[in-house]
Amino acid sequence: MALIDYVLALCALLGTLLIPFYAMYQVLRRKRRAVRVTAMRSNRS
């Protein structure tokens, strides 16, 4: 029973840590995409 409680607590902790990391990853992807678009525009002109 203690093992199940430990696993559940670990899953909850990982879930709470994962949410902000996922948000940061999405923001970084958008920034990288924006940087790539601006770089392509500067190369064309």
C-alpha distance matrix in Angstrom:
0.0 3.8 5.4 5.3 6.4 8.7 10.0 10.8 12.5 14.3 15.5 16.8 18.5 20.1 21.2 22.9 24.6 25.6 27.6 30.2 30.6 31.3 33.8 35.5 35.7 37.4 39.8 40.6 41.3 43.7 45.5 45.9 47.3 49.7 50.8 51.4 53.5 55.6 56.1 57.4 59.7 61.2 61.7 63.6 65.9
3.8 0.0 3.8 5.5 5.1 6.2 8.7 9.9 10.5 12.3 14.3 15.3 16.4 18.3 19.9 21.2 22.5 24.0 26.2 28.4 28.7 29.9 32.3 33.7 34.1 36.1 38.3 39.0 39.9 42.4 43.8 44.3 46.0 48.3 49.1 50.0 52.2 54.1 54.6 56.0 58.3 59.6 60.2 62.2 64.4
5.4 3.8 0.0 3.8 5.4 5.0 6.2 8.6 9.8 10.5 12.3 14.2 15.2 16.4 18.2 20.1 21.0 22.1 24.6 26.9 26.8 27.8 30.6 31.8 31.9 34.0 36.4 36.8 37.6 40.2 41.7 41.9 43.6 46.0 46.8 47.4 49.7 51.8 52.1 53.4 55.9 57.2 57.6 59.6 61.9
5.3 5.5 3.8 0.0 3.8 5.4 5.1 6.1 8.6 9.8 10.5 12.3 14.2 15.2 16.3 18.4 19.9 20.7 22.7 25.5 25.6 26.2 28.9 30.5 30.6 32.3 34.8 35.6 36.2 38.6 40.4 40.7 42.1 44.6 45.6 46.2 48.3 50.4 51.0 52.2 54.5 56.0 56.5 58.3 60.7
6.4 5.1 5.4 3.8 0.0 3.8 5.5 5.1 6.1 8.5 9.9 10.5 12.2 14.2 15.2 16.6 18.3 19.7 21.5 23.9 24.5 25.4 27.8 29.4 29.9 31.6 33.8 34.8 35.7 38.0 39.6 40.2 41.7 43.9 45.0 45.9 47.9 49.9 50.5 51.9 54.1 55.5 56.3 58.2 60.3
8.7 6.2 5.0 5.4 3.8 0.0 3.8 5.5 5.2 6.1 8.6 9.9 10.5 12.2 14.2 15.5 16.5 18.0 20.3 22.5 22.6 23.9 26.4 27.6 28.0 30.2 32.3 32.8 33.9 36.4 37.7 38.2 40.0 42.2 43.0 43.9 46.2 48.0 48.5 50.0 52.3 53.5 54.2 56.2 58.4
10.0 8.7 6.2 5.1 5.5 3.8 0.0 3.8 5.5 5.0 6.1 8.6 9.8 10.4 12.1 14.3 15.2 16.0 18.5 21.0 20.9 21.7 24.5 25.8 25.9 27.9 30.3 30.8 31.5 34.1 35.7 35.9 37.5 40.0 40.9 41.5 43.7 45.7 46.2 47.5 49.9 51.2 51.8 53.7 56.0
10.8 9.9 8.6 6.1 5.1 5.5 3.8 0.0 3.8 5.4 5.1 6.2 8.6 9.8 10.5 12.4 14.2 15.0 16.8 19.6 20.1 20.6 23.0 24.8 25.2 26.8 29.1 30.1 30.9 33.1 34.8 35.5 36.8 39.1 40.3 41.1 43.0 45.1 45.8 47.1 49.3 50.8 51.5 53.3 55.5
12.5 10.5 9.8 8.6 6.1 5.2 5.5 3.8 0.0 3.8 5.5 5.1 6.1 8.6 9.8 10.7 12.3 14.0 15.8 18.0 18.7 19.9 22.0 23.5 24.3 26.1 28.1 29.0 30.2 32.4 33.8 34.6 36.3 38.3 39.4 40.4 42.5 44.2 45.0 46.6 48.6 49.9 50.9 52.8 54.8
14.3 12.3 10.5 9.8 8.5 6.1 5.0 5.4 3.8 0.0 3.8 5.4 5.1 6.1 8.5 10.0 10.5 11.9 14.5 16.5 16.5 17.8 20.4 21.5 21.9 24.1 26.2 26.7 27.9 30.3 31.6 32.1 33.9 36.1 36.9 37.9 40.1 41.9 42.4 44.0 46.2 47.4 48.2 50.2 52.3
15.5 14.3 12.3 10.5 9.9 8.6 6.1 5.1 5.5 3.8 0.0 3.8 5.4 5.1 6.0 8.7 9.8 10.2 12.4 15.1 15.2 15.8 18.4 20.0 20.2 22.0 24.4 25.2 25.9 28.2 29.9 30.4 31.9 34.2 35.3 36.1 38.1 40.1 40.8 42.1 44.3 45.8 46.5 48.3 50.5
16.8 15.3 14.2 12.3 10.5 9.9 8.6 6.2 5.1 5.4 3.8 0.0 3.8 5.5 5.0 6.3 8.6 9.7 11.0 13.6 14.6 15.3 17.3 19.2 20.0 21.5 23.5 24.8 25.8 27.7 29.4 30.4 31.8 33.8 35.1 36.2 38.0 39.8 40.8 42.2 44.1 45.6 46.7 48.4 50.4
18.5 16.4 15.2 14.2 12.2 10.5 9.8 8.6 6.1 5.1 5.4 3.8 0.0 3.8 5.4 5.3 6.2 8.5 10.4 12.1 12.8 14.4 16.3 17.5 18.6 20.6 22.2 23.2 24.6 26.7 27.9 28.8 30.7 32.5 33.5 34.8 36.8 38.4 39.2 40.9 42.9 44.1 45.2 47.2 49.0
20.1 18.3 16.4 15.2 14.2 12.2 10.4 9.8 8.6 6.1 5.1 5.5 3.8 0.0 3.8 5.5 5.1 5.8 8.7 10.8 10.5 11.8 14.4 15.5 15.9 18.0 20.1 20.7 21.8 24.2 25.5 26.1 27.9 30.0 30.9 31.9 34.1 35.8 36.5 38.1 40.2 41.4 42.3 44.3 46.3
21.2 19.9 18.2 16.3 15.2 14.2 12.1 10.5 9.8 8.5 6.0 5.0 5.4 3.8 0.0 3.8 5.4 5.0 6.4 9.4 10.0 10.3 12.6 14.5 15.1 16.5 18.7 19.9 20.8 22.8 24.5 25.4 26.8 28.8 30.2 31.2 33.0 34.9 35.8 37.2 39.2 40.7 41.7 43.4 45.4
22.9 21.2 20.1 18.4 16.6 15.5 14.3 12.4 10.7 10.0 8.7 6.3 5.3 5.5 3.8 0.0 3.8 5.5 5.7 7.5 9.3 10.4 11.7 13.4 14.9 16.3 17.8 19.3 20.8 22.4 23.8 25.1 26.8 28.3 29.6 31.1 32.8 34.3 35.5 37.2 38.9 40.2 41.5 43.4 45.1
24.6 22.5 21.0 19.9 18.3 16.5 15.2 14.2 12.3 10.5 9.8 8.6 6.2 5.1 5.4 3.8 0.0 3.8 5.7 6.2 6.7 8.9 10.6 11.4 12.7 14.9 16.2 17.1 18.8 20.8 21.8 22.8 24.8 26.5 27.4 28.9 30.9 32.3 33.2 35.0 36.9 38.0 39.2 41.2 43.0
25.6 24.0 22.1 20.7 19.7 18.0 16.0 15.0 14.0 11.9 10.2 9.7 8.5 5.8 5.0 5.5 3.8 0.0 3.8 5.8 5.2 6.0 8.6 9.9 10.3 12.2 14.3 15.1 16.2 18.4 19.9 20.7 22.3 24.3 25.4 26.5 28.5 30.2 31.1 32.6 34.6 36.0 37.0 38.8 40.8
27.6 26.2 24.6 22.7 21.5 20.3 18.5 16.8 15.8 14.5 12.4 11.0 10.4 8.7 6.4 5.7 5.7 3.8 0.0 3.9 5.5 5.2 6.3 8.7 9.9 10.8 12.6 14.3 15.5 16.9 18.6 20.0 21.3 22.9 24.5 25.8 27.4 29.1 30.4 31.8 33.5 35.0 36.3 38.0 39.7
30.2 28.4 26.9 25.5 23.9 22.5 21.0 19.6 18.0 16.5 15.1 13.6 12.1 10.8 9.4 7.5 6.2 5.8 3.9 0.0 3.8 5.4 5.0 6.1 8.5 9.9 10.6 12.2 14.2 15.5 16.5 18.2 19.9 21.1 22.4 24.2 25.8 27.1 28.4 30.3 31.7 33.0 34.5 36.4 37.8
30.6 28.7 26.8 25.6 24.5 22.6 20.9 20.1 18.7 16.5 15.2 14.6 12.8 10.5 10.0 9.3 6.7 5.2 5.5 3.8 0.0 3.8 5.4 5.0 6.1 8.7 9.9 10.4 12.2 14.3 15.2 16.2 18.2 19.9 20.7 22.2 24.3 25.7 26.5 28.4 30.2 31.4 32.5 34.6 36.3
31.3 29.9 27.8 26.2 25.4 23.9 21.7 20.6 19.9 17.8 15.8 15.3 14.4 11.8 10.3 10.4 8.9 6.0 5.2 5.4 3.8 0.0 3.8 5.4 5.0 6.3 8.7 9.8 10.5 12.5 14.3 15.2 16.5 18.5 19.9 20.9 22.7 24.5 25.6 27.0 28.8 30.4 31.5 33.1 35.1
33.8 32.3 30.6 28.9 27.8 26.4 24.5 23.0 22.0 20.4 18.4 17.3 16.3 14.4 12.6 11.7 10.6 8.6 6.3 5.0 5.4 3.8 0.0 3.8 5.4 5.2 6.3 8.7 9.9 10.8 12.5 14.3 15.5 16.8 18.5 20.0 21.3 22.9 24.4 26.0 27.4 28.9 30.4 32.0 33.6
35.5 33.7 31.8 30.5 29.4 27.6 25.8 24.8 23.5 21.5 20.0 19.2 17.5 15.5 14.5 13.4 11.4 9.9 8.7 6.1 5.0 5.4 3.8 0.0 3.8 5.5 5.1 6.1 8.6 10.0 10.5 12.1 14.2 15.3 16.3 18.1 19.9 21.1 22.3 24.3 25.8 26.9 28.4 30.4 31.8
35.7 34.1 31.9 30.6 29.9 28.0 25.9 25.2 24.3 21.9 20.2 20.0 18.6 15.9 15.1 14.9 12.7 10.3 9.9 8.5 6.1 5.0 5.4 3.8 0.0 3.8 5.5 5.1 6.1 8.7 9.9 10.4 12.2 14.2 15.1 16.3 18.3 20.0 20.8 22.4 24.4 25.7 26.7 28.6 30.5
37.4 36.1 34.0 32.3 31.6 30.2 27.9 26.8 26.1 24.1 22.0 21.5 20.6 18.0 16.5 16.3 14.9 12.2 10.8 9.9 8.7 6.3 5.2 5.5 3.8 0.0 3.8 5.5 5.1 6.3 8.7 9.9 10.6 12.4 14.3 15.3 16.6 18.6 19.9 21.2 22.8 24.5 25.8 27.3 29.1
39.8 38.3 36.4 34.8 33.8 32.3 30.3 29.1 28.1 26.2 24.4 23.5 22.2 20.1 18.7 17.8 16.2 14.3 12.6 10.6 9.9 8.7 6.3 5.1 5.5 3.8 0.0 3.8 5.4 5.2 6.2 8.6 9.9 10.6 12.3 14.2 15.4 16.6 18.3 20.0 21.3 22.7 24.4 26.0 27.4
40.6 39.0 36.8 35.6 34.8 32.8 30.8 30.1 29.0 26.7 25.2 24.8 23.2 20.7 19.9 19.3 17.1 15.1 14.3 12.2 10.4 9.8 8.7 6.1 5.1 5.5 3.8 0.0 3.8 5.4 5.0 6.0 8.5 9.8 10.4 12.1 14.1 15.3 16.2 18.2 19.9 21.0 22.3 24.3 25.9
41.3 39.9 37.6 36.2 35.7 33.9 31.5 30.9 30.2 27.9 25.9 25.8 24.6 21.8 20.8 20.8 18.8 16.2 15.5 14.2 12.2 10.5 9.9 8.6 6.1 5.1 5.4 3.8 0.0 3.8 5.5 5.1 6.1 8.6 9.8 10.4 12.3 14.3 15.2 16.4 18.4 20.0 21.0 22.6 24.6
43.7 42.4 40.2 38.6 38.0 36.4 34.1 33.1 32.4 30.3 28.2 27.7 26.7 24.2 22.8 22.4 20.8 18.4 16.9 15.5 14.3 12.5 10.8 10.0 8.7 6.3 5.2 5.4 3.8 0.0 3.8 5.5 5.1 6.1 8.6 9.8 10.5 12.4 14.2 15.4 16.6 18.5 20.0 21.3 22.9
45.5 43.8 41.7 40.4 39.6 37.7 35.7 34.8 33.8 31.6 29.9 29.4 27.9 25.5 24.5 23.8 21.8 19.9 18.6 16.5 15.2 14.3 12.5 10.5 9.9 8.7 6.2 5.0 5.5 3.8 0.0 3.8 5.4 5.1 6.1 8.5 9.9 10.6 12.2 14.2 15.4 16.5 18.3 20.1 21.4
45.9 44.3 41.9 40.7 40.2 38.2 35.9 35.5 34.6 32.1 30.4 30.4 28.8 26.1 25.4 25.1 22.8 20.7 20.0 18.2 16.2 15.2 14.3 12.1 10.4 9.9 8.6 6.0 5.1 5.5 3.8 0.0 3.8 5.4 5.0 6.1 8.6 10.0 10.4 12.3 14.3 15.3 16.4 18.5 20.2
47.3 46.0 43.6 42.1 41.7 40.0 37.5 36.8 36.3 33.9 31.9 31.8 30.7 27.9 26.8 26.8 24.8 22.3 21.3 19.9 18.2 16.5 15.5 14.2 12.2 10.6 9.9 8.5 6.1 5.1 5.4 3.8 0.0 3.8 5.4 5.0 6.2 8.7 9.8 10.6 12.4 14.4 15.3 16.7 18.7
49.7 48.3 46.0 44.6 43.9 42.2 40.0 39.1 38.3 36.1 34.2 33.8 32.5 30.0 28.8 28.3 26.5 24.3 22.9 21.1 19.9 18.5 16.8 15.3 14.2 12.4 10.6 9.8 8.6 6.1 5.1 5.4 3.8 0.0 3.8 5.4 5.1 6.3 8.6 9.9 10.7 12.4 14.3 15.5 16.9
50.8 49.1 46.8 45.6 45.0 43.0 40.9 40.3 39.4 36.9 35.3 35.1 33.5 30.9 30.2 29.6 27.4 25.4 24.5 22.4 20.7 19.9 18.5 16.3 15.1 14.3 12.3 10.4 9.8 8.6 6.1 5.0 5.4 3.8 0.0 3.8 5.5 5.2 6.1 8.6 9.9 10.6 12.3 14.4 15.6
51.4 50.0 47.4 46.2 45.9 43.9 41.5 41.1 40.4 37.9 36.1 36.2 34.8 31.9 31.2 31.1 28.9 26.5 25.8 24.2 22.2 20.9 20.0 18.1 16.3 15.3 14.2 12.1 10.4 9.8 8.5 6.1 5.0 5.4 3.8 0.0 3.8 5.5 5.1 6.2 8.7 10.0 10.6 12.4 14.5
53.5 52.2 49.7 48.3 47.9 46.2 43.7 43.0 42.5 40.1 38.1 38.0 36.8 34.1 33.0 32.8 30.9 28.5 27.4 25.8 24.3 22.7 21.3 19.9 18.3 16.6 15.4 14.1 12.3 10.5 9.9 8.6 6.2 5.1 5.5 3.8 0.0 3.8 5.4 5.2 6.3 8.7 9.9 10.7 12.6
55.6 54.1 51.8 50.4 49.9 48.0 45.7 45.1 44.2 41.9 40.1 39.8 38.4 35.8 34.9 34.3 32.3 30.2 29.1 27.1 25.7 24.5 22.9 21.1 20.0 18.6 16.6 15.3 14.3 12.4 10.6 10.0 8.7 6.3 5.2 5.5 3.8 0.0 3.8 5.4 5.1 6.2 8.6 10.0 10.8
56.1 54.6 52.1 51.0 50.5 48.5 46.2 45.8 45.0 42.4 40.8 40.8 39.2 36.5 35.8 35.5 33.2 31.1 30.4 28.4 26.5 25.6 24.4 22.3 20.8 19.9 18.3 16.2 15.2 14.2 12.2 10.4 9.8 8.6 6.1 5.1 5.4 3.8 0.0 3.8 5.4 5.2 6.2 8.7 10.1
57.4 56.0 53.4 52.2 51.9 50.0 47.5 47.1 46.6 44.0 42.1 42.2 40.9 38.1 37.2 37.2 35.0 32.6 31.8 30.3 28.4 27.0 26.0 24.3 22.4 21.2 20.0 18.2 16.4 15.4 14.2 12.3 10.6 9.9 8.6 6.2 5.2 5.4 3.8 0.0 3.8 5.5 5.1 6.2 8.8
59.7 58.3 55.9 54.5 54.1 52.3 49.9 49.3 48.6 46.2 44.3 44.1 42.9 40.2 39.2 38.9 36.9 34.6 33.5 31.7 30.2 28.8 27.4 25.8 24.4 22.8 21.3 19.9 18.4 16.6 15.4 14.3 12.4 10.7 9.9 8.7 6.3 5.1 5.4 3.8 0.0 3.8 5.4 5.2 6.4
61.2 59.6 57.2 56.0 55.5 53.5 51.2 50.8 49.9 47.4 45.8 45.6 44.1 41.4 40.7 40.2 38.0 36.0 35.0 33.0 31.4 30.4 28.9 26.9 25.7 24.5 22.7 21.0 20.0 18.5 16.5 15.3 14.4 12.4 10.6 10.0 8.7 6.2 5.2 5.5 3.8 0.0 3.8 5.5 5.3
61.7 60.2 57.6 56.5 56.3 54.2 51.8 51.5 50.9 48.2 46.5 46.7 45.2 42.3 41.7 41.5 39.2 37.0 36.3 34.5 32.5 31.5 30.4 28.4 26.7 25.8 24.4 22.3 21.0 20.0 18.3 16.4 15.3 14.3 12.3 10.6 9.9 8.6 6.2 5.1 5.4 3.8 0.0 3.8 5.6
63.6 62.2 59.6 58.3 58.2 56.2 53.7 53.3 52.8 50.2 48.3 48.4 47.2 44.3 43.4 43.4 41.2 38.8 38.0 36.4 34.6 33.1 32.0 30.4 28.6 27.3 26.0 24.3 22.6 21.3 20.1 18.5 16.7 15.5 14.4 12.4 10.7 10.0 8.7 6.2 5.2 5.5 3.8 0.0 3.8
65.9 64.4 61.9 60.7 60.3 58.4 56.0 55.5 54.8 52.3 50.5 50.4 49.0 46.3 45.4 45.1 43.0 40.8 39.7 37.8 36.3 35.1 33.6 31.8 30.5 29.1 27.4 25.9 24.6 22.9 21.4 20.2 18.7 16.9 15.6 14.5 12.6 10.8 10.1 8.8 6.4 5.3 5.6 3.8 0.0
